[in-house]
Every structure is written in C-alpha cells, then in structure tokens.
Amino acid sequence: MTSAEQPAPELRVRQWIDVDGTPLDVPVTLSDLGEGPKILFAFQHWCRGCHLHGFPTLQRLHASLATRGVGFAVIQTVFEGEHENTFEKLRVNQVKYDLPVSFGHDPIPEGTRLPTFMEDYRTRGTPWFSVIDAGGAVIFSDFHLDADKLVAHLERV
C-alpha cells in the first residue's frame, strides 16, 4: 500500500463503547482487534466528509473484510467542536451506520495540543483511515482510501 511502513503505535484512547454501545471499563488495545490486519477510522460527529464518504467507505470495508479476520475500531478524534463531538455521539453513529465495532472517544488530553490518536498516528483531520498489516506495521494512513483497492490488497496477502 505505501512504502513508508512503520510499527503501529498502541492505542492510548481511554473512553470506549463496545459493539453493543456499552461503555467499557478498560481501553481497547490493538491486540483486542485480533491477530490479522486492522482498520482504524478516525471521525468527528460534525464532519460532513465523515458522513458523506468516510462512514460509507468503512461500511464497505467492514462488509467485505470483517469475516476474513480484519479487525476494526472507530475513533472520534475531538480536536475541535467539543460541544458537538461528544462521547454520547459514539452510539448515535454506531447505530446509524450499523457498525458492530468498538468506538472510542479521544478528546485532547490536558496539557497537550492533539488527541492521542492524531498525535500517535500523525493524522491530519477527519475522515482518516489507518491500516495496519498482520505484522503490526502501518501500511496506509490518509484521508482518501479506495475501498476496492484495499479489499483486493488484503485478499492477496
């Protein structure tokens, strides 16, 4: 996918809901997503592009790859609009897009400038996709993801 593969940082997002919308007592880790490839999707509730392009792309990927051992997590990176991009909106989006995956809420920690996911994965906004291969390397991290190309790539490896 990309030539600049780097080891995937562990997730530091603290607030999560499970596939049924129940708040989790412990954070989700990459190993919780399985041993295979992983797709991490960063969004903001108020992000128009997330709803027009990001979530539909994620739905396509989930429908094609979830049964093939690909793990998924969705993370709301709250770098602006704290009043609208709230923890409660996780379940709203989980239900709206019928995505039975864990959703995380990642506001900016006190004393820092960015949410942990944005800092660790060097994202530049939303919607954002990060793809981790089965070996733990980030093989894609960007706004624009071609779902068909990614599905074909993961089917080959």
MARZANU-211258 format. One record per residue: residue number from 0; residue in one letter; x, z, y of N, C-alpha, C, CB in turn. Coordinates in Angstrom, 1 decimal. Each point is the difference from the previous one (the first is absolute). Glycine has a CB too. Layout:
// residues N
    n  res      nu      nw      nv     cau     caw     cav      cu      cw      cv     cbu     cbw     cbv
  NUM    A       X       Z       Y       X       Z       Y       X       Z       Y       X       Z       Y
...
END
This chain:
// residues 157
    n  res      nu      nw      nv     cau     caw     cav      cu      cw      cv     cbu     cbw     cbv
    0    M     0.8     0.0    -1.2    -0.8     0.0     1.2     0.9     0.0     1.3    -1.8     1.2    -1.3
    1    T     2.6    -0.2     1.4     1.0     0.0     1.2     1.3     0.2    -0.6    -1.7     0.8     1.6
    2    S     2.7    -1.1    -0.8     1.4     0.1    -0.5     0.6     1.4     0.4     0.3    -2.4     0.2
    3    A    -1.0     3.1     0.7     0.5     1.3     0.4    -0.7     1.2    -0.7     0.5    -1.0     2.3
    4    E    -0.3     1.1    -3.6    -0.6     1.1    -0.8     0.7     1.3     0.3    -0.7    -1.7    -1.8
    5    Q     0.0     2.7     2.0     0.5     1.3     0.2    -0.8     1.0    -0.8     0.7    -0.6     2.4
    6    P    -0.1     1.7    -2.8    -0.7     1.1    -0.8    -1.2     0.5     0.9     2.1     0.6    -1.3
    7    A    -3.3    -0.5     0.6    -1.2     0.5     0.7     0.1     1.5     0.3    -1.3    -1.8    -1.2
    8    P     1.2     2.2     2.4     0.0     1.4     0.4    -1.3     0.7    -0.7     1.2    -0.5     2.2
    9    E    -1.0     1.7    -2.5    -1.1     0.8    -0.5    -1.0     0.2     1.1     1.4     1.2    -1.7
   10    L    -2.7    -1.2     1.3    -1.1     0.2     1.0     0.1     1.5     0.6    -1.4    -1.8    -1.2
   11    R     1.3     1.9     2.5    -0.1     1.3     0.6    -1.3     0.3     0.6     2.4    -0.1     0.5
   12    V    -3.4    -0.7    -0.7    -1.4     0.2     0.5    -0.6     1.2    -0.7    -0.3    -2.5     0.4
   13    R    -0.2     3.4     0.4    -0.5     1.3    -0.4    -1.5     0.1    -0.4     1.8     0.9     1.4
   14    Q    -2.6    -1.7    -0.7    -1.4     0.1    -0.2    -0.5    -1.2    -0.8    -0.3     1.3     2.1
   15    W    -0.5    -1.0    -3.2    -0.4    -1.1    -0.9    -1.4     0.3    -0.5     2.3    -0.5    -0.7
   16    I    -3.0    -0.6     0.4    -1.3     0.2    -0.9     0.3    -0.8    -1.2    -1.5     0.2     2.0
   17    D     0.9     0.2    -3.1     0.1    -0.7    -1.3    -1.0    -1.2    -0.1     0.8     2.2    -1.1
   18    V    -0.8    -2.8     0.0    -0.9    -1.2    -0.2    -1.4     0.3     0.2     1.6    -0.9    -1.6
   19    D    -2.1     2.1     1.5    -1.4     0.4     0.2    -0.2     0.6     1.4    -0.2     0.4    -2.4
   20    G     1.2    -0.4     3.3    -0.2     0.5     1.3     0.3     1.5     0.2    -1.6    -1.8     0.3
   21    T     2.0     2.5    -1.4     0.2     1.4     0.0     1.4     0.3     0.6    -1.5     0.3    -2.0
   22    P     1.6     0.6     3.1     1.3     0.3     0.5     0.9     0.6    -1.1    -1.0     0.4     2.3
   23    L     2.3    -0.8    -2.3     1.0     0.4    -0.9     0.7     1.2     0.5     0.2    -2.3    -0.9
   24    D     0.2     3.2     0.0     0.7     1.2     0.4     1.5    -0.3     0.1    -1.7     1.4    -1.1
   25    V     2.2    -2.4     0.4     1.4    -0.4     0.1     0.1    -1.4     0.4     0.6     1.7    -1.8
   26    P     0.5    -2.1     2.5     0.2    -1.4     0.4     0.2    -0.9    -1.2     1.0     0.8     2.1
   27    V    -1.3    -2.1    -1.9     0.2    -1.0    -0.9     1.4    -0.5     0.0    -2.4    -0.7     0.2
   28    T     3.1     0.5    -1.3     1.3    -0.5    -0.1     0.0    -1.4    -0.6     0.9     2.4    -0.2
   29    L     0.2    -3.1     0.4     0.1    -1.3    -0.6    -0.2     0.0    -1.5     1.6    -0.6     1.8
   30    S    -1.0     1.7    -2.5    -0.2     0.0    -1.4    -1.5     0.2    -0.4     2.4     1.0    -0.2
   31    D    -3.2    -0.4     1.1    -1.4     0.2    -0.3    -0.7    -1.4    -0.1     0.0     2.2     1.2
   32    L     0.6    -3.2    -0.6    -0.6    -1.4     0.0     0.4    -0.8    -1.3     0.1     0.1     2.5
   33    G     0.6     0.5    -3.4     0.4    -0.7    -1.2     1.4    -0.4    -0.1    -2.3    -0.7    -0.1
   34    E     2.7     0.1    -1.0     1.4    -0.4    -0.2     0.2    -1.5     0.4     0.1     1.6    -1.9
   35    G    -1.1    -2.3     2.1     0.1    -1.4     0.3     0.2    -0.3     1.5    -1.4    -0.5    -2.0
   36    P     1.2    -0.7     2.5     0.0    -0.3     1.4    -1.0     0.8     0.8     0.9    -2.3    -0.6
   37    K    -0.7     2.4     1.8    -0.9     0.8     0.9    -0.3    -0.8     1.3     0.8     2.2    -1.0
   38    I    -2.0    -2.1     1.4    -0.4    -0.7     1.3    -0.5     1.1     0.9    -0.6    -2.2    -1.1
   39    L     1.2     2.4     2.3    -0.4     1.0     1.0    -0.5    -0.8     1.2     1.7     1.7    -0.8
   40    F    -2.9    -1.3     1.2    -0.7    -0.7     1.1    -0.2     1.0     1.1    -1.1    -1.6    -1.5
   41    A     1.7     1.3     2.7    -0.2     0.9     1.2    -1.0    -0.7     0.9     2.4     0.9    -0.2
   42    F    -3.3     0.0     0.7    -1.1    -0.5     0.9    -0.3     1.1     1.0    -1.0    -1.4    -1.8
   43    Q     0.1     1.0     2.8    -0.6     0.9     0.9    -1.5    -0.3     0.0     2.1     0.3     1.5
   44    H    -3.0     0.7    -1.5    -1.4    -0.3     0.0    -0.4    -0.9     1.1    -0.4     2.2    -1.1
   45    W     0.9    -2.1     2.3    -0.4    -0.8     1.1     0.7    -1.3     0.1    -0.5     2.1     1.1
   46    C     1.3    -2.5    -2.1     0.8    -1.2     0.1    -0.9    -1.2    -0.5     2.1     1.3    -0.4
   47    R    -2.4    -2.2     1.3    -0.9    -1.1    -0.4     0.7    -0.9    -1.1    -0.9     0.0     2.4
   48    G     2.2    -0.2    -2.2     0.7    -0.8    -1.0     0.0     0.6    -1.4     1.4    -0.9     1.8
   49    C    -1.4     2.2    -1.9    -0.1     0.7    -1.2    -1.3    -0.3    -0.8     1.4     1.9     1.0
   50    H    -2.5    -2.0    -0.2    -1.3    -0.3    -0.6    -0.2    -1.5    -0.3    -0.9     2.1     1.2
   51    L     1.4    -2.9    -0.3    -0.2    -1.5    -0.2     1.0    -0.5    -1.0    -0.7    -0.2     2.3
   52    H     1.9     0.7    -2.4     1.0    -0.6    -0.9     0.6     1.0    -1.0     0.5    -1.6     1.8
   53    G    -0.1     2.7    -1.3     0.7     1.0    -0.9    -0.8     0.5    -1.2     1.2     0.6     2.0
   54    F    -2.4    -0.1    -1.7    -0.8     0.6    -1.1    -0.4    -1.2    -1.0    -0.8     1.9     1.5
   55    P     0.3    -3.0    -1.0    -0.3    -1.1    -0.9     1.2    -0.4    -0.9    -1.8    -0.8     1.6
   56    T     3.0     0.7    -1.0     1.1    -0.3    -0.8     0.3     1.1    -1.1     1.0    -1.3     2.0
   57    L    -1.1     2.5    -1.6     0.2     1.1    -0.9    -1.1     0.0    -1.1     1.0     1.4     1.8
   58    Q    -2.2    -1.7    -1.5    -1.0    -0.1    -1.0     0.3    -1.1    -1.1    -1.7     0.8     1.7
   59    R     2.2    -1.9    -1.2     0.4    -1.1    -0.9     1.2     0.4    -0.9    -0.7    -1.7     1.8
   60    L     1.7     2.4    -1.2     1.1     0.5    -0.8    -0.5     1.0    -1.0     1.6    -0.4     1.9
   61    H    -2.4     1.3    -1.5    -0.5     1.1    -0.9    -0.7    -0.6    -1.2    -0.1     1.6     1.9
   62    A    -0.8    -2.6    -1.6    -0.8    -0.6    -1.0     0.8    -0.8    -1.0    -1.8    -0.2     1.6
   63    S     2.9    -0.4    -1.2     0.9    -0.7    -0.8     1.0     0.8    -0.8    -0.4    -1.9     1.6
   64    L     0.9     3.0    -1.0     1.2     0.6    -0.5    -0.2     1.5    -0.5     1.2    -1.5     1.6
   65    A    -2.3     2.1    -1.2    -0.1     1.4    -0.4     0.0     0.2    -1.5    -1.3     0.4     2.1
   66    T     0.7    -1.3    -2.8    -0.1     0.1    -1.5     1.3    -0.4    -0.7    -2.4    -0.4     0.1
   67    R     3.4    -0.1     0.7     1.3    -0.5    -0.5     1.1     1.0     0.3    -0.8    -2.3     0.3
   68    G     0.5     3.5     0.0     1.0     1.0     0.2     0.6     0.2     1.4     0.5    -0.4    -2.3
   69    V    -1.1    -0.3     3.2     0.4     0.1     1.4    -0.7     1.2     0.7     0.4    -2.5     0.1
   70    G     0.4     3.4     0.5    -0.6     1.2     0.7    -0.3    -0.3     1.4     1.2     1.5    -1.5
   71    F    -2.2    -0.9     2.1    -0.4    -0.2     1.3    -0.2     1.3     0.8    -1.1    -2.1    -0.7
   72    A     1.4     2.1     2.0    -0.3     1.1     0.9    -0.2    -0.6     1.4     1.4     1.7    -1.4
   73    V    -2.4    -1.1     2.1    -0.3    -0.4     1.3     0.3     1.2     1.0    -1.8    -1.6    -0.9
   74    I     2.4     1.2     2.0     0.5     1.1     0.9    -0.4    -0.4     1.4     1.9     0.6    -1.5
   75    Q    -2.7     0.3     2.1    -0.4    -0.1     1.4     1.2     0.5     0.9    -2.5     0.1    -0.5
   76    T     3.2    -1.0     1.1     1.1     0.5     0.9    -0.5     0.1     1.4     1.7    -1.2    -1.4
   77    V    -1.8     2.5     1.8    -0.7     0.3     1.3     1.1     0.1     1.1    -1.9     1.2    -1.2
   78    F     2.3    -2.4     1.8     1.0     0.0     1.0    -0.7    -0.1     1.4     1.7    -1.0    -1.6
   79    E    -3.0     0.9     1.6    -0.8    -0.1     1.2    -1.5     0.2    -0.4     1.6    -1.6     1.2
   80    G    -2.4     1.9    -0.2    -1.4     0.1    -0.3    -0.4     1.2    -1.0    -0.1    -2.4     0.4
   81    E     0.7     3.5    -0.2    -0.3     1.2    -0.8    -1.4     0.3    -0.1     2.2     0.9     0.5
   82    H    -3.0    -1.1     0.6    -1.4     0.3     0.0    -0.8    -0.9    -0.9     0.3     0.8     2.3
   83    E     0.1    -1.9    -2.6    -0.7    -1.0    -0.8     0.6    -0.1    -1.5    -0.6    -1.2     2.1
   84    N     1.9     1.3    -2.2     0.7    -0.1    -1.3     0.1     1.3    -0.6     1.3    -2.0     0.8
   85    T    -2.4     2.6    -1.2     0.0     1.4    -0.5     0.1     0.0    -1.6    -1.3     0.7     2.1
   86    F     1.5     0.5    -2.6     0.1     0.3    -1.4    -1.4    -0.4    -0.6     1.7     1.8     0.3
   87    E    -2.8    -1.6     0.3    -1.3    -0.2    -0.5    -0.2    -1.6    -0.2    -0.9     2.1     1.1
   88    K     1.6    -2.9    -0.3    -0.2    -1.4    -0.1     0.6    -0.6    -1.3     0.0    -0.1     2.5
   89    L     0.8     0.9    -3.2     0.6    -0.5    -1.3    -1.1    -0.3    -0.9     2.0     1.4     0.3
   90    R    -2.9    -0.5    -0.6    -1.1    -0.2    -0.9    -0.9    -1.1     0.4     0.1     2.4    -0.6
   91    V    -0.4    -2.6     1.9    -0.8    -1.0     0.6     0.6    -1.4    -0.5    -0.7     1.4     2.0
   92    N     2.0    -1.6    -1.8     0.6    -1.2    -0.4     0.1    -0.2    -1.5     1.3     0.0     2.1
   93    Q    -1.0     1.1    -2.8     0.1    -0.1    -1.5    -1.4    -0.5    -0.6     1.7     1.9     0.1
   94    V    -2.8    -1.4     0.4    -1.3    -0.4    -0.4    -0.3    -1.4     0.4    -0.8     2.4     0.0
   95    K     1.0    -2.7     1.3    -0.4    -1.3     0.6     0.7    -1.1    -0.8    -0.2     1.1     2.3
   96    Y     1.4    -0.9    -2.7     0.8    -1.1    -0.7     0.0     0.2    -1.5     1.4    -0.3     2.1
   97    D    -2.1     1.3    -2.6    -0.1     0.2    -1.4     1.4     0.0    -0.7    -2.3    -1.0     0.0
   98    L     3.2     1.9     0.6     1.3     0.1    -0.5     0.3     1.4    -0.7     0.8    -1.6     1.8
   99    P    -0.9     1.6    -3.1     0.3     1.3    -0.7     1.5     0.3    -0.1    -2.2    -0.4    -1.3
  100    V     2.8     0.6     2.5     1.4     0.4     0.0     0.1     1.2     1.0     0.8    -2.4    -0.5
  101    S     0.3     3.1     0.4     0.3     1.1     0.9     0.2    -0.5     1.4     1.0     1.3    -1.8
  102    F    -1.5    -0.6     2.8     0.1    -0.3     1.4     0.7     1.2     0.7    -2.1    -1.5     0.0
  103    G     3.1     1.2     0.8     0.8     1.0     0.7    -0.3    -0.1     1.5     1.7     0.0    -1.8
  104    H    -1.5     1.1     2.5    -0.1     0.1     1.4     1.3     0.5     0.6    -2.5     0.5    -0.1
  105    D     3.1    -1.3     0.9     1.4     0.3     0.5     0.1     0.0     1.5     0.9    -1.1    -2.1
  106    P    -1.3     2.2     2.7     0.2     0.1     1.5     1.5     0.3     0.3    -2.4     0.8     0.2
  107    I     2.7    -1.0     1.1     1.3     0.3     0.4     0.3     1.5    -0.1    -0.1    -2.0     1.6
  108    P     1.2     2.3    -2.4     0.3     1.5     0.0     0.6     0.5     1.3     0.5    -0.3    -2.4
  109    E    -0.8     1.5     2.7     0.4     0.6     1.2     1.5    -0.1     0.2    -1.8     1.6    -0.1
  110    G     2.2    -2.0     1.3     1.5    -0.2     0.3     0.6    -1.3    -0.4     0.1     2.4    -0.3
  111    T    -1.0    -3.3    -0.2     0.5    -1.4    -0.4    -0.8    -1.0     0.8     0.7     0.8    -2.3
  112    R    -0.3    -2.1     2.1    -0.6    -1.1     0.7    -0.9    -0.9    -0.8     1.9     0.1     1.5
  113    L    -1.7     0.0    -2.8    -0.8    -0.9    -0.9    -0.5     0.7    -1.2     1.4    -1.9     0.8
  114    P    -2.5     1.4    -1.4    -0.4     0.6    -1.3     1.1    -0.2    -1.1    -2.4    -0.5     0.6
  115    T     2.4     1.4    -1.6     1.1    -0.1    -0.9     0.1    -1.3    -0.8    -0.3     2.4    -0.3
  116    F    -0.8    -3.0     0.0     0.0    -1.3    -0.7     0.7    -1.1     0.8    -2.1     0.7    -1.3
  117    M     1.7    -0.7     2.6     0.5    -1.0     0.9     1.5     0.2     0.2    -2.2    -0.1     1.2
  118    E     2.6     1.3    -1.1     1.5     0.3     0.1     0.7    -0.4    -1.2    -0.5     1.9     1.6
  119    D     0.1    -1.5    -2.8     0.7    -0.2    -1.2     0.0    -1.4    -0.5    -0.6     2.3    -0.6
  120    Y    -0.5    -3.0     0.8    -0.1    -1.4    -0.5     0.2    -1.0     1.2    -1.6     0.8    -1.8
  121    R     1.9    -0.3     2.9     0.4    -0.8     1.2    -1.2    -1.0     0.3     2.5     0.2    -0.5
  122    T    -3.7     0.2     0.4    -1.1    -0.8     0.3    -0.2    -0.2     1.5    -1.1     0.7    -2.1
  123    R     0.4    -1.7     2.6    -0.1    -0.2     1.4    -1.4    -0.1     0.4     2.1    -1.2     0.0
  124    G    -3.0     1.8    -0.7    -1.4    -0.1     0.4    -1.0    -0.1    -1.2     0.7    -1.0     2.2
  125    T    -1.8     0.5    -2.0    -1.0    -0.2    -1.0    -0.8    -1.3     0.2    -0.2     2.5    -0.3
  126    P    -0.3    -3.1    -0.8     0.2     0.4    -1.4     1.4    -0.4    -0.5    -2.5    -0.4    -0.3
  127    W     3.0     1.3    -0.6     1.3    -0.2    -0.5     0.0     0.2    -1.5     1.0     0.8     2.2
  128    F    -0.3    -1.7    -2.9     0.2     0.1    -1.4     1.4     0.3    -0.4    -1.9    -1.6    -0.3
  129    S     2.2     2.5    -0.6     1.3     0.3    -0.5    -0.2    -0.1    -1.5     0.8     1.5     1.9
  130    V     0.1    -2.3    -2.6    -0.1    -0.2    -1.4     1.3     0.5    -0.6    -1.5    -2.1     0.2
  131    I     1.4     2.9    -1.3     1.1     0.6    -0.7     0.0    -0.6    -1.4    -0.1     2.2     1.4
  132    D     1.3    -2.7    -1.8     0.0    -0.5    -1.4     0.1     1.2    -1.0     1.1    -2.2     0.8
  133    A    -1.1     1.8    -2.1     0.0     1.1    -1.0     1.3     0.7    -0.1    -1.5    -1.4    -1.3
  134    G     2.5     0.9     1.9     1.3     0.7     0.1     0.2     0.9     1.2     0.9    -2.0    -1.1
  135    G    -2.0     2.0     1.9     0.0     1.0     1.2     0.6    -0.6     1.3     0.2     1.8    -1.7
  136    A     0.0    -3.1     1.7     0.5    -0.7     1.2    -1.2    -0.6     0.9     2.2    -0.5    -1.2
  137    V    -2.1     0.7     2.5    -1.0    -0.7     0.9     0.4    -1.5     0.0    -0.3     2.2     1.4
  138    I    -0.6    -3.0    -1.9     0.2    -1.4     0.0    -0.8    -0.8     1.0     0.5     0.2    -2.4
  139    F    -1.4     0.5     3.1    -0.7    -0.6     1.1    -0.5     1.1     0.9    -0.7    -2.0    -1.5
  140    S     0.8     1.7     2.8    -0.5     0.9     1.0    -0.3    -0.7     1.3     1.2     1.9    -1.1
  141    D    -2.5    -2.2     1.4    -0.3    -0.8     1.1    -1.5     0.0     0.3     2.0    -1.5    -0.5
  142    F    -2.4     0.9     1.6    -1.5    -0.2     0.3    -0.6    -1.0    -0.9     0.5     0.6     2.4
  143    H     0.1    -1.7    -2.6    -0.7    -1.2    -0.6     0.4    -0.1    -1.5     0.0    -1.2     2.2
  144    L    -1.0     1.4    -3.0     0.3     0.0    -1.5    -0.9    -1.1    -0.5     0.7     2.5    -0.1
  145    D    -0.2    -3.4    -0.7    -0.8    -1.0    -0.7    -0.3     0.6    -1.3     1.1    -2.0     1.2
  146    A    -2.4     2.3    -1.4    -0.4     0.7    -1.2     0.2    -0.9    -1.3    -1.7     1.3     1.3
  147    D     1.5    -2.6    -1.2     0.1    -0.9    -1.1     1.5     0.0    -0.4    -2.0    -1.3     0.7
  148    K     2.9     1.2     0.2     1.4    -0.1    -0.3     0.5     1.3    -0.6     0.4    -1.6     1.9
  149    L    -0.9     2.7    -1.4     0.5     1.3    -0.6    -0.6     0.2    -1.4     0.1     1.0     2.3
  150    V    -1.3    -1.4    -2.5    -0.6     0.1    -1.4     0.8    -0.9    -0.9    -2.3     0.5     0.9
  151    A     2.6    -1.7    -0.5     0.8    -0.9    -0.9     1.4     0.6    -0.2    -1.2    -2.0     0.9
  152    H     1.8     2.5     0.1     1.4     0.7    -0.1    -0.1     1.1    -1.0     0.6    -0.7     2.3
  153    L    -1.5     1.6    -2.2    -0.1     1.2    -0.9    -0.4    -0.4    -1.4    -0.6     1.4     2.0
  154    E    -0.1    -2.5    -2.1    -0.4    -0.4    -1.4     1.3    -0.6    -0.7    -2.4    -0.5     0.8
  155    R     3.3     0.0     0.0     1.3    -0.6    -0.6     1.0     1.1    -0.4    -0.4    -2.0     1.3
  156    V     0.4     3.1    -0.6     1.0     1.0    -0.3    -0.5     1.1    -1.0     0.9    -0.4     2.3
END
